[in-house]
């Protein structure tokens, strides 16, 4: 048997004796070798004892030279530790995060025995599971997924707290996982499924085919926020799963990317924040009609589909304060059939020249106190700008992105009109947008402000 000492780097291999150990007539070199081996083993034991004694003395010195953190109540230290953890699990970019962010509870528990005792006895420090990586990669900027035993221990230390889970696989990952070959990712999803009744927040970024491994036979009663950013790996052997089968019943916030939306799968009555795309125009109408509590609504990459009919009457949505429709020419079809009296922020993108009147009509119909407006457009004339001025007199923030040069330049029209003043009761006041305090213009053209 070989024996290795971690303290003195001594490697003891008893099989290297030439003479038989049972032979009484041992040669002198082997006899001296045995005596030397005996002294080394005794010295090694003494070294281990000294190392243990040194560790005890260091712990006693730490108690004598007490740091302030050791004098604080455990509850106060636990609160300080909780401030070290990432707060917004759903929006943190794990691919850019460092190991101190991803493994914060483990790092805190590795400082000393006292900190380990506090972290292990504070379940709220373990309620956020940040799992990031990809199998078969060697890039130092990413971290491998933790072992399943670590995930199990992580969840166990969280006690009965609701779990906020972020499972992110990097988009560069190109390895293919067969359905009949167990993988670390699938095993981790299996562990998470056993605790699905405790999911409070769930974020998944990874191959779309792995979505089929998430549990879909329960209504996930505690899940309040769900974010799925799926991508397709070309050539995956077990197919592609682009329809989400999860059935949460009490969602407050939903973000879906690159998935086929099943409108009937969600309880839209409780939803307050929505960010989806791509999706169909008909789905948008259905969501606006069913989601009466929506406050923030973002539609990306709309398509009209084969059969899309506008609602029989204008949809008056009383709660929406933030409406964003981007990367699609079909936003005109939505705002023509919508009114939002509580709207405060509107973000649109269009390459159609006839939509400014539609935007103005939408704002007039909504009769809202709009505070922020962003528009990406290829066409904007002087008459278009004055239409917008009239439709949003309470505007405070204006952003215009001109994706194509126009004549005259949009910037020249904006600055010249906003520089006009009127005299009211002896006071000099702006003629247009009197409450405007920020303006952002992105236009690829030079113009002279003096004209």
N, C-alpha and C positions, 0 to 999 in steps of 0.2 A: 504494500500500500504506500502511495506517495502522500506526503504531508507538506503543506505550504504554510509558512508563517507570514502573516500580513504586516507584522511589525518590523521584522529584520530581513524580510525577503529571502528567508532560508527555505530551500527545497530539500526535504528529507525523503530519500528513496532507499528503503531498506533492501530492495532487491539487488542493489549493486554490490553487496558483499560477495567476495569470491569464495571464501571458506564457508562451509556449512555451519550454521549457527548451533547445531546440535553436536558438532564435533568438538571434543575437549582439546584436541591438539590443534589449536588455531595458530596460524602463523603470526609473527610479531606485528607486521603492518596491519593485519585485520584486527588484532587485539587492540592496538592503539587507536584504530579507527572506531571501534566500538566504544572505547573509553571517551573518545572525543565526541561521539554522537550523544553519549549520555550527558556530558557537560553541556552540550548545545541545547538539549531538551530541557535541562534544568534552568539554563539561562533564559530560554524562551519563556518558560512558565513564570520566571521572575519578572521578565519584561511585560508580560500580559498583566501580572499583578500590579506592577508600577503604573501601567497605563490606566487601569481601573481606578487606582488610588488618585492619580492625577485628575481624572474626570470628576471624582467625588469632591476633591478639593476645589476645583473650578466652580462646581455647583454651590459649594458652601461660600466661596468668595463672592459669587453673584448675590447670594442672600444677604451677606454682610454689607457689600457695597450696593445697596438696593437702588435700582433705577426708579424713576417716578412712575413708570407704567406698572411696576410691581406693587406699588402702594395704592393704585386706583382700584375701586370695586370692580369685580368681574363684569358686571353689567355695563359699566362705562367703557371698559376695554373692548367688550363685544360690540358696542355701538361704534367705537372708533374703527374696529376691524370692518364693520359693515360699510363704512364710508369708503373703504379701499376697494370695494367690489364695483364692477361695472353696473350702472343703474339701468341703462336702456338696452336690455338684452335683444330686443327686436330690431334695433337699428345699428347696433355695433357691427363693424366690419371685421370679422374674425380673421380674414385673410391678411389684414394689415396690423392686427393686434400682436403684441409681444406676449411672451410666456407668462409674464407677471399678471397680465390681464386675464388670460385664459385659465391659469392655474392658481389664482390668487389664494383660495382657501388652503391649498396644499403648501404653498410657499409660506404663509403665515404660521402654519402649524409646524414648520420645520425650523423655526428660529430658536426656540428653547422649549423646555418641558412645560413651563407655565403657559406659554402661548399655545402649545399643542393641547393642553388641558382645556383652555378656554375655547379654542376653535372647535374641538371635538364635542364639546358640550353646548355649542350654540348652533342649533339646526338651521336658523335663518341664514347663516353664512354659506350653506350648501344648497340652497333652494334654486340657484341658477346653474344649469349645466351647460357649459360652453365646450362643444365638441367640434374640433376643426381638424381637417387633414384630408388625406387621400392615400389610398393603398398603392404601393409600388412606386413611390416617388422619393427623390433624394434631395430636393431643393431645401436649402437651409432656411429659407424665408417662411416655410410652412412647418407644421408640426404633425406628427402621425397621430391618428386617432388613439385614444387611450385603450388599454386592455379592458376586456369586459369585467374583470374583477374590480378594477378601479371605478368603472361606471356603477356597478352594483354597490360598492362602498359609498360612493358619492351620494347616491339616492338614499341609502340607509341612514347616512348622517343627517340628511335633511328632515328626518323625523316625519311628521304628518303635514309639513308645509306644502302648499301647492307648488308645483314645479314649473319653472320657466326654462325651456329647452331651446338651444340653438345648435343644430347639426348642419355643418357646412362642409361640402366637398368642393374642392377647387375646380374651376371650369376647365383647366388644362388637363385634368385627369382623363386619360383615354383607355385605361384598362377595362376589360369586359368581364363581368361577373356572371357566370352561368347560374341558372336557377338551381341546378343540382349540386353546386359547389358552395358550401357554406363560406361566408366571408365575415370579416370583422364588422363591416358596416351592417350587414343583415343581422348579426348577433346583437349588436348594440340596439338596433331598431326593435328586435324581439324583447330585449330588456325594458326598453321604454314602453312597449305595448303593455307589459304586465302592470305598469303604473299609470295607464292612460286615464284612470279616474281622477288622477291628481294633476293632470296637465292644466296649467293656467295660461301659459303662452307657449306657442310652438312655432319655431322658424326652421325651415328646411331649404337649403341650397344644395342642389346636387342633381344627379341623373334622374330623369323623369321615371324610368322604369322601376326605381327603388320605392316610388310612392305606393306601389301595390303591396309592399310589405308592412305598411302602417295599418294599425287596427282600424277596421271600418264597420265593426258589428255593434258599436256602442254610440250613444249620442254625445259622449264627452261632456258631461254636465258642467265641469269647472272651466273649460277652455273659453277664454275671453278674447284672445288675440291669436290670429293664425296668419303666417306669412310663408308662402311657397314660391320659390324662384327656381323653377326646374329647367333643365336643358337636356337636349337629346344627344346621346353618344352614338355616333354612326356605327352600325354593325352589331349592336347589342343583341345577344343570342336569345334572350327571353322576351323580346318584344319591347314595345315602348308604351308607357302608361301615361297618357296625357289627360285623362279624366280623373279628377280628384274624387276619391271614394269616402273620405272622412265626412262624418255627419255631425258637426257641432251644432248644438241647439241654442246656445246663449252667447254667440259671438258679439263683441263690441267693435272689433277692428279686423278687417280682412284685406290681405294683399295677395294677389295671384299673378304669376308670370308664366307665360307659355303653356297654359293649361286650357282645356275645354271646360267652360263654365257650365255646371248643371244648376240652373236657377232654382229648381225644386229641391235641391239638397240643403239649402240654408234657410234659417229662420231670419228673414230680413227685417222683422219687426224690431229687433234689439240692436241692429247694427248702427254704429255711429260714424265709423271711418271705413272708407272703401277705396281700394287702389287696384284696378284690374286691367289686364291687357295682354294679348289681343282679345277682343270680344265682339259680339254681333250687336248691331244697332237695336235689334228687337230685344236683346237681353238688357240693354241700357234702359229702354222704356219700361220693361217689367220691373227692374230694380228700383227705378224712381217711383213707380206706383206702389210697390210693396214696402220699400224702406222708408217708412215715415219718420224715423228717428235719425236719418242720415244728416250729419253735420259737415263732414268732409268727403267729397266725392271726386274721384279721379278716374277717367276713362282714357286708355291709351290704345292706339292702333285699332280703331274701329273699322269694321267691314259691314257692308250693307246686307250681304247674304242674298239668297234667292227670293225669299218671301219676307218682306218687311213692310208693315203697314203702320202709319202713325196712329197714335191713340185717338179715339173718337173725339176727345176734347182736351183742352189745355191742362197739363199736369201742374197744379199749384202745390209746390213743396214748401212747407212753412219753416223747415229747420235748416236747410242747407246754407252754410256760410262760406264754404270754399268749394268752388266748382272748377275743375280742370279737365279739358278735353284737348289732347295733343296727338300729334303724329297721325292725323286723319283729316281728310276733307269733309267728313260727314258730320262734323259738329253742328253744322247749320241745321241739319234735320232735327237735332235734339233741342237746340235753343228756340227753334220755331214753335215747338210744342211744349214749352216749359216756362214757368214763372217761379221765381225764388225771392220772396219779399225780404228774407233775412240775409241775403247774399252780401258778403263783405269783400271777397276776393274772387277774381275771375281770371283764368289762364286759358288762352286759346291759341291755336296755330292754324293758319289757312293760306292756301295759295290761290284762292278764288277771288276775283275782283268785285263780286256782287254781295259780299257778306257783311259789309259795314252797316248797311241799313238793317240787316237782320239782327246784328248785335245791338244796335241802338233800339230797335223795336223790343227786343228781349229785356233790356234794362228799363225801358219805359213801362213795359207791361209788369215787370217785377216791382217797380216803384221801391227800389232798395237804396240804402245808403252805402253805395259801393266805396270801399277805401283803397283797394289795390287792383290794378288791371295790368296784365301782361299779354302781349300779342306778338306772335311771329307771323310775318306776312311778306308776300312778294308785291302786293299792290296796295298803295294807300295814296289817295289824292288829297288835295286841299279840302274838298267838300267832305271826304270821309273823316278827316280829323275834326272838322267842326261838328259833324254829326256826333262823334264820340264826346266832344266837349259838352254838348247839350244834354247827353244821356247820363253823364256821370259828374254832376256838379260838386259832389262831396269827395271826390277822389283825392287821396293823399300820396299814393305811390303809383308811378307809371313806368312801365318797361315796354319798349318797342324793339323788336329784333327784325331788321329788314334783311331778308335772305337774298334779295336781288336789288341792285341799284335802280332807283326810280328818278324820274325827271318831272318836276324839280325834286331835289333830295328831301326826304322826309324830315331830316334834321332841320333844314332851313325853314320849313313850314312850322315845325313845332316851336323852335326858339323865337321866331318872329312873332307868332301869335301869342305865345306865353309872355312875351315882353310888353304886350299892349296893356294899358291901364285905363281906368275910368275914374272920374271924380265924383264921389258920393258924399254929400254932407261935408264938403270941404276936405275929404280924405281921399288919398290916392290909393286905389285898390286894383288888384288884377282883374282884367276883363274876363279871363277864362281860368277855370280851375283854381279858385281862390285859396283852397286848403292844401294845394299840392306842396309837399316838402321834399320829395325825392323823384328824380327823373333819370332813367337809364336808357340810353340809346345805343344800339349796336347796328351801325350802318357802314358798309365798306365803300365809303366815298368821302372825299374832302370837300368842305364847304367853308365859305367865309362868313363868320359871325357878324361882320360889320355891315353886311348888306341887309 
